[in-house]
């Protein structure tokens, strides 16, 4: 080996070992610290627990399915997991919905309650979204665009509350 080094040649095994060590050093420096990229909050790197979408009272089944999909999509933009089913120590989210008539047409009123795994209420909020007009069945006014707005508003509200509780959530993306 000493002859190879003096001749200006590196033994293949030694060269590969040094190359592997250099690459490992570079990769280790790329992992950085334990910070999580999060805009809009100075919360710790605590990941929010999964939130089970437990009940959507008052929504017809087809609208409930659509809203569930929109909630999961909106939550993903905030690094929040909204799921169906039970996940032990996670949170539970319930919603109650009602179509109301206003002087400008129909309005979808919604009330949300977030509870911990023991059933203790953590957060509650209500919102209203203009639904436009519908002939016959008022739920016809609750189209995909309206349900998407309801989901995004609800998840934005949840993300703010979770950040206040010390969880790392991503800020709302620009509209």
DOMI-216460 format. One line per 10 residues: number of its first residue (from 1); their letters; for each residue y, x negated, z of N, C-alpha, C, CB. Coordinates in pm, 1 decimal, always signed. Glycine has a CB too. Example, Ala and Ser with C-alpha at 12.3 -4.5 7.8 and 13.67 -1.06 7.14 Angstrom:
REM residues 2
1> as> -569.0/-1319.0/+780.0/-450.0/-1230.0/+780.0/-330.0/-1320.0/+780.0/-447.3/-1130.8/+904.6; -225.0/-1285.0/+708.0/-106.0/-1367.0/+714.0/+3.0/-1290.0/+787.0/-59.8/-1408.4/+572.5
***
This chain:
REM residues 175
1> xxxxxxxxxx> -118.3/-82.3/+0.0/+0.0/+0.0/+0.0/+125.0/-86.9/+0.0/-0.3/+93.8/+119.9; +121.4/-197.3/+79.3/+238.0/-283.7/+86.5/+266.9/-344.9/-50.0/+217.4/-393.7/+191.5; +162.7/-379.3/-126.1/+181.1/-434.4/-259.1/+248.1/-332.8/-351.8/+46.7/-478.6/-317.0; +210.3/-205.4/-339.2/+267.8/-100.4/-422.8/+415.2/-82.7/-391.7/+193.2/+31.9/-402.9; +450.8/-89.4/-261.7/+591.3/-74.1/-224.2/+674.1/-192.0/-274.1/+605.0/-60.6/-72.2; +619.6/-314.9/-261.6/+691.6/-431.8/-307.8/+706.3/-432.9/-459.1/+621.7/-557.2/-261.9; +614.7/-374.0/-528.6/+620.8/-369.1/-674.2/+712.9/-256.5/-720.7/+480.2/-350.8/-733.1; +768.5/-179.7/-625.2/+859.7/-72.0/-663.8/+788.6/+58.2/-695.1/+940.2/-113.8/-782.6; +661.7/+66.2/-666.2/+586.3/+189.0/-689.3/+552.5/+252.7/-556.1/+457.7/+161.1/-770.6; +558.3/+383.6/-552.6/+524.4/+459.4/-431.1/+383.2/+512.7/-445.2/+625.4/+576.5/-406.3
11> xxxxxxxxxx> +303.7/+502.2/-339.2/+171.9/+564.9/-344.0/+190.6/+716.0/-359.2/+88.3/+531.1/-215.6; +110.8/+778.0/-439.2/+124.6/+919.8/-470.7/+121.2/+1006.7/-346.5/+15.7/+962.8/-565.7; +30.3/+984.2/-254.5/+18.0/+1064.8/-132.5/+142.2/+1056.1/-45.4/-103.2/+1020.9/-52.6; +196.9/+934.6/-29.5/+316.6/+915.2/+51.1/+436.4/+983.7/-13.9/+344.7/+765.6/+70.7; +446.6/+970.7/-143.2/+556.5/+1034.4/-215.4/+553.0/+1185.7/-197.8/+550.6/+998.5/-364.0; +434.5/+1245.8/-213.1/+422.4/+1391.5/-198.8/+451.4/+1435.9/-56.3/+282.6/+1437.7/-240.1; +408.8/+1357.6/+42.3/+434.7/+1392.7/+182.5/+584.5/+1389.2/+211.7/+359.4/+1296.5/+277.6; +654.1/+1286.2/+164.0/+799.1/+1278.3/+184.6/+871.9/+1390.6/+111.0/+852.2/+1142.1/+138.0; +827.6/+1422.0/-7.4/+887.9/+1530.5/-83.3/+869.4/+1663.9/-10.6/+827.1/+1537.4/-224.3; +749.6/+1685.6/+43.7/+722.4/+1809.0/+117.5/+809.4/+1817.3/+242.4/+573.8/+1817.5/+155.7
21> xxxxxxxxxx> +826.8/+1706.0/+313.7/+912.6/+1705.4/+432.8/+1058.0/+1735.5/+396.2/+903.5/+1569.6/+504.6; +1105.8/+1680.2/+288.5/+1242.7/+1708.4/+243.8/+1260.4/+1856.1/+209.6/+1277.9/+1621.9/+121.9; +1164.3/+1911.6/+138.2/+1172.2/+2053.2/+102.4/+1166.9/+2142.0/+226.0/+1059.1/+2090.1/+6.9; +1082.8/+2108.6/+322.6/+1076.7/+2185.2/+447.4/+1209.1/+2178.3/+522.0/+963.3/+2133.4/+536.9; +1271.7/+2062.3/+522.7/+1402.2/+2047.7/+587.7/+1508.0/+2133.1/+521.2/+1445.8/+1902.7/+586.6; +1506.0/+2135.4/+389.7/+1602.4/+2217.8/+315.1/+1578.6/+2365.1/+343.9/+1592.3/+2190.8/+162.9; +1453.5/+2408.7/+339.6/+1422.6/+2549.0/+368.2/+1459.9/+2587.0/+510.6/+1274.7/+2576.4/+344.9; +1436.0/+2498.0/+605.6/+1470.3/+2527.0/+745.0/+1620.7/+2542.6/+760.9/+1418.6/+2416.1/+838.0; +1698.7/+2463.6/+689.9/+1844.3/+2475.1/+701.3/+1895.9/+2602.3/+634.4/+1912.0/+2352.7/+639.5; +1820.3/+2657.3/+539.8/+1861.9/+2780.9/+472.5/+1840.2/+2904.1/+558.5/+1787.0/+2796.8/+342.3
31> xxxxxxxxxx> +1749.5/+2896.5/+655.1/+1722.7/+3014.7/+737.0/+1836.7/+3044.0/+831.2/+1594.9/+2996.9/+815.7; +1920.7/+2948.6/+858.4/+2037.9/+2971.9/+940.9/+2001.9/+3005.4/+1083.4/+2120.8/+3081.7/+882.8; +2094.9/+3073.4/+1148.7/+2074.4/+3111.8/+1288.0/+2014.1/+3249.6/+1296.7/+2205.3/+3107.2/+1365.3; +2045.4/+3313.9/+1406.7/+1988.7/+3446.0/+1430.4/+2088.3/+3556.5/+1399.9/+1941.2/+3457.7/+1573.5; +2196.9/+3526.3/+1332.8/+2296.5/+3628.4/+1302.1/+2246.4/+3720.5/+1192.4/+2429.0/+3563.9/+1260.6; +2281.2/+3847.9/+1206.7/+2250.1/+3947.3/+1105.3/+2380.6/+3981.9/+1037.5/+2180.7/+4074.5/+1166.3; +2380.4/+3983.7/+906.2/+2501.8/+4021.1/+835.2/+2529.4/+4167.6/+858.5/+2490.2/+3991.1/+684.5; +2644.0/+4195.8/+912.2/+2681.7/+4333.8/+940.5/+2832.3/+4342.5/+930.8/+2630.8/+4380.5/+1080.9; +2880.5/+4424.6/+844.2/+3024.0/+4440.7/+832.9/+3066.7/+4562.5/+911.1/+3067.2/+4452.2/+686.4; +3182.5/+4553.5/+969.8/+3237.0/+4669.3/+1037.5/+3205.9/+4676.9/+1185.6/+3187.7/+4790.2/+972.6
41> xxxxxxxxxx> +3115.2/+4597.4/+1237.9/+3087.9/+4601.2/+1381.2/+3065.5/+4460.1/+1430.0/+2965.4/+4690.7/+1413.3; +3083.2/+4443.1/+1558.5/+3050.2/+4315.1/+1618.9/+2929.5/+4333.9/+1709.3/+3170.7/+4257.4/+1697.9; +2844.8/+4429.2/+1674.2/+2727.3/+4461.4/+1754.3/+2626.7/+4346.9/+1750.7/+2662.2/+4591.1/+1704.4; +2538.8/+4349.2/+1848.9/+2433.7/+4248.7/+1852.0/+2339.0/+4272.7/+1735.2/+2357.4/+4251.9/+1986.9; +2242.9/+4183.7/+1722.1/+2149.6/+4194.1/+1609.9/+2036.2/+4290.8/+1640.0/+2092.9/+4057.2/+1575.7; +2056.0/+4385.3/+1729.5/+1953.4/+4484.7/+1760.5/+1937.7/+4580.5/+1644.0/+1988.3/+4561.9/+1889.2; +1818.1/+4590.9/+1595.2/+1789.0/+4685.1/+1488.3/+1776.6/+4824.3/+1548.8/+1659.2/+4645.4/+1411.4; +1840.2/+4925.2/+1488.1/+1825.4/+5060.4/+1542.6/+1679.6/+5105.1/+1534.9/+1916.0/+5160.0/+1466.7; +1635.5/+5181.7/+1634.9/+1498.2/+5232.3/+1628.2/+1486.4/+5333.5/+1515.6/+1455.9/+5295.9/+1762.8; +1366.5/+5359.3/+1467.4/+1351.9/+5460.8/+1363.1/+1396.8/+5596.7/+1417.3/+1204.7/+5467.7/+1312.6
51> xxxxxxxxxx> +1457.8/+5674.6/+1329.6/+1505.0/+5808.0/+1366.2/+1417.8/+5908.6/+1292.9/+1657.2/+5827.7/+1331.2; +1346.0/+5988.5/+1369.8/+1261.0/+6091.8/+1312.5/+1345.3/+6213.8/+1283.7/+1143.7/+6127.0/+1406.6; +1344.8/+6258.4/+1160.9/+1411.8/+6382.1/+1123.6/+1317.9/+6494.4/+1164.4/+1446.8/+6387.1/+968.8; +1341.1/+6547.9/+1284.2/+1245.4/+6637.3/+1347.8/+1252.4/+6780.7/+1298.0/+1266.2/+6635.7/+1494.4; +1372.7/+6833.0/+1282.0/+1383.4/+6974.6/+1246.6/+1514.8/+6999.7/+1173.8/+1373.3/+7064.2/+1372.8; +1508.0/+7082.7/+1070.9/+1626.3/+7125.0/+996.2/+1627.9/+7277.7/+998.1/+1625.8/+7068.5/+847.9; +1681.5/+7335.2/+1105.0/+1681.6/+7480.1/+1123.9/+1776.5/+7546.7/+1024.9/+1721.3/+7516.0/+1268.2; +1730.2/+7656.1/+968.8/+1815.3/+7737.4/+883.8/+1815.0/+7700.9/+736.9/+1951.4/+7730.3/+932.8; +1760.3/+7585.6/+701.4/+1755.6/+7544.4/+560.6/+1630.1/+7598.1/+494.2/+1760.9/+7390.7/+548.1; +1643.3/+7651.8/+373.1/+1522.8/+7689.2/+298.3/+1438.5/+7563.2/+271.5/+1560.8/+7760.6/+163.4
61> xxxxxxxxxx> +1305.9/+7577.4/+259.0/+1217.6/+7460.4/+242.8/+1257.1/+7366.1/+128.4/+1076.9/+7507.7/+219.9; +1294.1/+7417.5/+14.3/+1330.4/+7329.5/-98.2/+1457.1/+7249.6/-66.0/+1351.4/+7412.4/-227.6; +1552.7/+7312.5/+0.7/+1677.2/+7243.6/+38.8/+1648.0/+7140.8/+147.4/+1784.5/+7345.2/+88.0; +1554.8/+7172.7/+237.1/+1516.3/+7082.2/+344.6/+1454.3/+6954.5/+287.5/+1417.9/+7151.6/+440.6; +1367.1/+6968.7/+189.7/+1304.6/+6852.5/+125.5/+1408.6/+6764.6/+57.6/+1199.7/+6897.6/+23.2; +1502.8/+6829.5/-11.4/+1606.7/+6755.6/-81.7/+1695.7/+6680.6/+18.3/+1691.3/+6851.0/-168.6; +1736.4/+6749.1/+126.1/+1822.6/+6686.0/+225.4/+1750.0/+6570.4/+293.9/+1869.1/+6789.0/+329.6; +1622.5/+6585.1/+322.5/+1544.3/+6478.1/+384.2/+1546.0/+6353.1/+297.0/+1399.7/+6524.0/+408.3; +1527.4/+6369.8/+168.7/+1529.9/+6255.0/+76.2/+1668.4/+6191.0/+73.0/+1488.7/+6299.0/-66.4; +1773.3/+6272.9/+70.6/+1910.0/+6219.6/+67.9/+1944.9/+6148.8/+199.5/+2010.6/+6333.0/+40.8
71> xxxxxxxxxx> +1893.4/+6200.5/+311.6/+1918.3/+6136.8/+441.5/+1855.1/+5996.9/+444.7/+1861.9/+6224.5/+557.2; +1732.5/+5987.1/+398.4/+1663.9/+5856.9/+396.9/+1737.8/+5758.1/+306.7/+1517.5/+5872.9/+349.4; +1783.8/+5806.1/+192.4/+1857.5/+5720.2/+99.0/+1988.6/+5672.8/+160.4/+1885.1/+5794.9/-32.4; +2064.6/+5764.2/+219.4/+2193.5/+5728.5/+281.2/+2173.0/+5635.1/+399.9/+2268.7/+5855.4/+326.5; +2069.1/+5657.7/+478.4/+2041.9/+5574.6/+595.4/+2008.9/+5430.7/+555.0/+1926.6/+5634.0/+676.9; +1937.5/+5415.2/+444.3/+1903.3/+5281.8/+397.0/+2026.1/+5197.3/+367.4/+1817.8/+5291.4/+274.0; +2134.7/+5260.2/+328.5/+2259.5/+5187.5/+300.5/+2322.7/+5132.3/+427.5/+2359.1/+5278.8/+229.3; +2279.3/+5181.9/+542.9/+2331.9/+5138.5/+672.3/+2228.3/+5059.8/+753.3/+2378.9/+5259.4/+752.2; +2116.0/+5026.0/+693.1/+2006.0/+4957.6/+761.8/+1950.0/+5042.1/+876.1/+2053.3/+4822.3/+815.6; +1942.1/+5172.1/+853.2/+1885.7/+5266.2/+949.2/+1762.8/+5327.5/+882.8/+1990.8/+5377.0/+992.3
81> xxxxxxxxxx> +1656.9/+5346.6/+961.4/+1534.8/+5409.0/+908.5/+1528.0/+5553.7/+955.9/+1407.2/+5330.3/+953.3; +1542.5/+5647.1/+862.1/+1520.9/+5788.4/+892.4/+1386.2/+5823.4/+832.8/+1636.7/+5881.1/+835.3; +1296.5/+5872.9/+919.4/+1157.9/+5893.7/+880.8/+1111.8/+6033.6/+918.5/+1068.1/+5789.0/+945.8; +996.5/+6068.9/+867.7/+930.5/+6192.0/+908.9/+807.3/+6152.3/+987.2/+894.0/+6282.9/+786.4; +776.5/+6226.7/+1089.8/+663.4/+6192.4/+1174.5/+713.0/+6134.4/+1304.4/+569.8/+6094.3/+1104.3; +622.2/+6093.1/+1390.8/+657.6/+6042.5/+1522.1/+641.1/+5891.4/+1526.6/+572.2/+6108.9/+1630.4; +738.8/+5823.0/+1586.5/+734.9/+5677.8/+1595.2/+761.6/+5630.0/+1736.7/+835.7/+5616.6/+1500.0; +694.9/+5689.4/+1834.9/+698.3/+5643.7/+1973.7/+836.5/+5633.0/+2034.1/+633.0/+5512.8/+1983.3; +888.1/+5511.8/+2040.5/+1014.2/+5486.8/+2108.7/+1136.9/+5516.2/+2023.8/+1018.8/+5345.6/+2153.8; +1120.4/+5572.7/+1909.0/+1233.5/+5601.4/+1822.1/+1316.0/+5719.6/+1869.4/+1185.3/+5626.9/+1683.1
91> xxxxxxxxxx> +1419.2/+5747.5/+1795.2/+1507.9/+5859.7/+1823.2/+1466.2/+5980.7/+1741.0/+1654.3/+5822.4/+1793.7; +1512.6/+6099.4/+1783.3/+1486.1/+6225.0/+1712.0/+1619.2/+6284.5/+1668.7/+1406.1/+6326.3/+1801.5; +1624.4/+6332.6/+1546.9/+1743.7/+6396.3/+1493.6/+1707.4/+6537.8/+1450.4/+1803.3/+6314.7/+1374.8; +1782.6/+6634.0/+1499.2/+1762.9/+6772.5/+1457.1/+1893.4/+6822.0/+1397.3/+1717.3/+6863.3/+1576.4; +1881.2/+6915.4/+1304.6/+1998.6/+6973.9/+1241.3/+1984.8/+7125.0/+1234.2/+2019.4/+6915.5/+1101.2; +2096.9/+7192.5/+1244.6/+2101.1/+7338.3/+1230.4/+2205.0/+7369.8/+1122.7/+2136.1/+7410.0/+1368.1; +2170.1/+7460.0/+1031.1/+2252.9/+7486.7/+913.8/+2278.3/+7635.3/+898.3/+2187.0/+7431.4/+787.8; +2397.5/+7665.2/+846.3/+2434.2/+7803.9/+823.1/+2536.9/+7809.6/+710.6/+2489.7/+7869.5/+952.6; +2513.8/+7900.8/+618.1/+2613.1/+7923.9/+511.8/+2712.0/+8027.7/+565.8/+2544.6/+7973.3/+375.5; +2839.5/+7992.3/+561.0/+2944.8/+8081.5/+609.0/+3043.0/+8108.5/+496.8/+3017.3/+8021.3/+731.6
101> xxxxxxxxxx> +3109.8/+8221.4/+506.3/+3211.1/+8257.6/+407.4/+3348.4/+8222.0/+462.2/+3203.3/+8408.8/+371.6; +3427.7/+8157.0/+379.1/+3566.3/+8126.2/+415.4/+3656.9/+8184.9/+307.4/+3589.0/+7970.6/+430.6; +3787.0/+8169.0/+326.5/+3881.1/+8221.5/+227.2/+3872.6/+8145.7/+94.6/+4023.6/+8214.6/+281.4; +3811.1/+8028.0/+93.3/+3798.1/+7948.3/-28.6/+3657.2/+7950.7/-85.6/+3838.9/+7806.0/-1.5; +3572.5/+8036.1/-34.9/+3434.3/+8043.0/-83.7/+3336.5/+8015.4/+28.5/+3412.0/+7943.6/-198.2; +3221.1/+7965.5/-8.4/+3117.0/+7938.4/+89.7/+3132.5/+7798.6/+149.6/+2979.0/+7953.3/+25.8; +3089.5/+7787.0/+275.0/+3093.8/+7660.4/+347.5/+2956.7/+7640.5/+411.9/+3209.4/+7658.7/+455.5; +2904.4/+7519.7/+402.7/+2779.4/+7487.1/+470.8/+2814.6/+7422.6/+604.1/+2689.0/+7392.4/+383.6; +2794.6/+7497.4/+711.6/+2818.8/+7444.9/+846.1/+2690.4/+7379.1/+893.9/+2864.9/+7558.2/+945.3; +2703.3/+7261.2/+954.5/+2585.6/+7192.2/+1005.2/+2616.4/+7127.1/+1138.4/+2536.5/+7087.7/+904.9
111> xxxxxxxxxx> +2517.3/+7132.7/+1227.0/+2529.0/+7074.0/+1359.8/+2409.6/+6981.1/+1379.6/+2535.0/+7184.6/+1471.9; +2436.3/+6860.1/+1425.5/+2332.5/+6758.1/+1441.2/+2322.5/+6715.9/+1587.7/+2362.3/+6635.2/+1351.3; +2200.5/+6687.5/+1632.3/+2177.8/+6636.3/+1767.1/+2081.4/+6517.8/+1758.5/+2121.4/+6748.2/+1861.5; +2124.0/+6405.5/+1815.3/+2041.3/+6284.9/+1821.9/+1994.7/+6268.9/+1965.8/+2119.9/+6157.5/+1772.8; +1863.4/+6255.1/+1984.1/+1804.5/+6241.8/+2117.4/+1716.7/+6117.8/+2122.8/+1722.7/+6367.6/+2154.5; +1699.5/+6064.1/+2243.5/+1611.1/+5949.1/+2257.9/+1465.8/+5996.4/+2270.6/+1651.8/+5863.9/+2380.9; +1375.3/+5903.1/+2292.3/+1232.4/+5936.3/+2297.1/+1194.6/+6022.4/+2417.7/+1150.8/+5809.2/+2298.9; +1284.7/+6033.4/+2514.6/+1259.3/+6117.7/+2631.9/+1325.0/+6255.6/+2618.4/+1310.2/+6048.2/+2758.3; +1391.9/+6279.7/+2505.2/+1458.0/+6407.8/+2482.1/+1600.5/+6414.2/+2532.7/+1379.7/+6515.8/+2545.5; +1652.9/+6304.0/+2584.9/+1790.2/+6298.5/+2634.8/+1887.7/+6291.5/+2516.5/+1809.7/+6176.2/+2729.7
121> xxxxxxxxxx> +1984.8/+6382.5/+2513.6/+2082.0/+6384.1/+2403.7/+2170.2/+6259.8/+2410.2/+2169.2/+6512.4/+2409.0; +2180.3/+6192.6/+2296.5/+2261.5/+6072.2/+2284.9/+2391.6/+6101.8/+2212.7/+2184.6/+5962.5/+2212.2; +2384.6/+6194.7/+2117.7/+2500.5/+6220.4/+2031.4/+2484.4/+6357.5/+1967.5/+2515.6/+6109.7/+1922.0; +2594.0/+6428.7/+1953.5/+2593.3/+6556.5/+1882.7/+2724.7/+6567.5/+1805.2/+2575.0/+6677.7/+1982.2; +2715.9/+6623.8/+1687.0/+2836.1/+6641.5/+1606.4/+2814.6/+6756.0/+1508.4/+2872.5/+6510.8/+1531.3; +2924.8/+6814.5/+1466.5/+2921.3/+6925.4/+1370.4/+3013.8/+6894.3/+1255.2/+2961.3/+7059.4/+1437.3; +2978.0/+6945.3/+1139.5/+3058.3/+6924.8/+1018.8/+3051.6/+7048.8/+932.1/+3010.0/+6800.9/+939.9; +3143.0/+7057.9/+838.8/+3141.3/+7165.2/+740.1/+3170.2/+7104.1/+604.2/+3244.8/+7277.0/+775.0; +3097.5/+7149.4/+505.5/+3118.3/+7104.4/+367.7/+3141.1/+7225.9/+280.4/+2997.5/+7020.8/+315.8; +3246.8/+7225.4/+198.9/+3267.8/+7337.2/+106.1/+3151.8/+7347.1/+8.4/+3400.8/+7320.6/+29.5
131> xxxxxxxxxx> +3099.6/+7468.1/-8.8/+2982.8/+7488.6/-95.2/+3017.9/+7557.9/-225.8/+2878.2/+7569.3/-22.4; +3140.0/+7598.7/-243.5/+3177.0/+7667.2/-367.0/+3140.0/+7813.7/-362.0/+3110.7/+7601.3/-486.2; +3095.5/+7865.6/-473.3/+3060.7/+8007.4/-482.4/+2918.8/+8021.5/-536.3/+3161.5/+8083.6/-572.9; +2858.5/+8134.6/-503.0/+2724.4/+8164.7/-554.1/+2711.6/+8315.4/-563.0/+2611.9/+8103.4/-462.9; +2647.5/+8359.4/-668.1/+2622.1/+8503.1/-680.2/+2480.9/+8530.3/-630.4/+2640.5/+8552.8/-828.3; +2464.8/+8635.4/-556.3/+2332.1/+8668.0/-503.1/+2301.3/+8585.8/-379.7/+2224.3/+8645.1/-609.0; +2206.8/+8494.4/-388.6/+2163.8/+8412.4/-276.2/+2270.6/+8307.0/-244.3/+2027.9/+8344.8/-307.2; +2329.2/+8310.7/-123.8/+2433.3/+8211.9/-91.7/+2380.6/+8068.6/-88.2/+2496.2/+8245.3/+41.9; +2248.2/+8051.7/-64.3/+2193.0/+7917.0/-61.8/+2192.4/+7851.5/-199.4/+2052.9/+7920.2/-6.7; +2214.4/+7930.2/-304.8/+2223.2/+7872.8/-439.0/+2343.2/+7778.7/-450.0/+2233.3/+7984.4/-544.6
141> xxxxxxxxxx> +2443.4/+7800.6/-365.5/+2561.9/+7713.6/-366.3/+2531.4/+7576.8/-304.1/+2677.8/+7781.0/-290.5; +2422.5/+7565.9/-231.3/+2384.7/+7438.6/-168.8/+2306.5/+7355.2/-270.2/+2299.9/+7462.1/-38.8; +2377.5/+7301.6/-365.9/+2313.7/+7222.7/-471.4/+2291.8/+7078.6/-425.0/+2399.1/+7225.1/-599.8; +2235.2/+6998.1/-512.4/+2202.1/+6859.6/-478.7/+2325.9/+6780.2/-438.3/+2133.4/+6791.7/-596.7; +2436.0/+6800.5/-507.6/+2559.1/+6726.1/-476.0/+2609.0/+6759.9/-335.7/+2669.0/+6756.9/-579.7; +2605.3/+6886.8/-298.7/+2647.8/+6928.3/-165.5/+2556.2/+6866.8/-59.0/+2647.9/+7082.6/-154.2; +2426.8/+6872.5/-79.8/+2333.3/+6816.8/+17.8/+2346.1/+6665.6/+28.9/+2190.8/+6853.6/-19.2; +2378.3/+6599.6/-79.6/+2401.5/+6454.6/-76.2/+2525.7/+6423.9/+9.3/+2419.1/+6398.0/-221.3; +2631.3/+6503.1/-6.4/+2752.8/+6483.8/+74.8/+2723.3/+6507.3/+223.0/+2865.6/+6579.2/+27.4; +2645.9/+6610.5/+252.4/+2608.8/+6639.6/+391.6/+2530.7/+6521.5/+449.6/+2524.4/+6770.8/+400.6
151> xxxxxxxxxx> +2434.8/+6469.8/+375.6/+2353.2/+6357.2/+421.5/+2439.4/+6233.5/+445.8/+2243.1/+6325.5/+319.2; +2527.1/+6201.9/+353.2/+2610.1/+6082.2/+367.3/+2705.8/+6094.6/+485.3/+2688.8/+6056.6/+238.8; +2766.0/+6211.6/+503.5/+2857.0/+6232.0/+616.6/+2781.2/+6220.5/+749.1/+2926.3/+6369.9/+606.3; +2664.0/+6280.6/+755.2/+2584.7/+6275.5/+878.9/+2541.5/+6132.7/+910.7/+2461.1/+6366.2/+867.3; +2494.7/+6060.9/+811.7/+2447.8/+5923.7/+834.9/+2564.8/+5832.1/+869.7/+2373.4/+5870.0/+710.6; +2680.7/+5850.8/+807.5/+2798.0/+5771.2/+844.8/+2831.4/+5792.5/+991.5/+2919.2/+5807.4/+756.7; +2826.0/+5917.2/+1036.6/+2852.6/+5949.5/+1176.2/+2748.4/+5883.8/+1267.0/+2853.6/+6102.1/+1197.0; +2621.7/+5893.3/+1229.8/+2514.7/+5830.2/+1308.2/+2532.4/+5678.1/+1315.3/+2377.7/+5864.0/+1247.5; +2568.0/+5616.6/+1203.1/+2585.2/+5471.0/+1199.8/+2696.6/+5427.7/+1295.3/+2616.7/+5423.3/+1056.1; +2803.9/+5503.4/+1299.1/+2913.5/+5471.1/+1390.8/+2866.4/+5479.8/+1536.4/+3033.4/+5566.3/+1367.4
161> xxxxxxxxxx> +2791.8/+5584.6/+1567.6/+2743.9/+5602.1/+1705.8/+2643.1/+5493.3/+1742.5/+2679.8/+5741.8/+1723.7; +2551.9/+5460.8/+1651.8/+2454.3/+5356.2/+1679.3/+2523.0/+5221.6/+1701.1/+2353.3/+5346.2/+1564.6; +2628.2/+5194.5/+1626.0/+2704.7/+5070.8/+1645.1/+2769.6/+5070.0/+1784.0/+2813.1/+5055.7/+1534.4; +2820.1/+5184.9/+1828.9/+2878.3/+5194.6/+1963.0/+2772.6/+5168.4/+2070.4/+2942.0/+5333.3/+1984.0; +2648.8/+5203.7/+2041.2/+2539.1/+5182.2/+2135.7/+2486.1/+5038.5/+2132.3/+2425.8/+5279.1/+2105.9; +2542.2/+4955.4/+2045.1/+2503.4/+4814.9/+2039.5/+2403.3/+4779.2/+1932.0/+2448.7/+4775.3/+2168.5; +2375.6/+4872.2/+1841.8/+2282.3/+4843.8/+1733.8/+2357.4/+4790.5/+1612.3/+2202.1/+4969.7/+1696.8; +2291.5/+4703.9/+1537.7/+2349.9/+4646.4/+1416.5/+2328.1/+4742.6/+1301.0/+2288.2/+4507.0/+1384.8; +2435.0/+4798.7/+1249.4/+2428.2/+4884.0/+1131.5/+2528.5/+4831.6/+1030.4/+2456.4/+5033.7/+1166.9; +2499.3/+4855.3/+906.9/+2587.5/+4813.2/+799.6/+2697.6/+4917.6/+784.1/+2508.8/+4793.8/+666.3
171> xxxxx> +2818.9/+4874.6/+755.6/+2930.4/+4966.8/+733.4/+2904.8/+5049.1/+607.8/+3064.4/+4889.9/+721.5; +2969.6/+5161.9/+600.4/+2955.5/+5249.7/+484.4/+3001.8/+5176.5/+359.4/+3035.9/+5380.8/+503.7; +2923.6/+5184.3/+252.2/+2965.1/+5120.4/+127.3/+3086.0/+5195.0/+71.8/+2848.4/+5118.2/+23.3; +3170.9/+5124.4/-2.5/+3286.7/+5190.8/-61.6/+3243.6/+5300.4/-157.5/+3375.1/+5089.6/-134.0; +3317.0/+5409.4/-154.1/+3283.0/+5522.9/-242.2/+3335.5/+5504.7/-380.5/+3336.1/+5651.5/-186.4
***
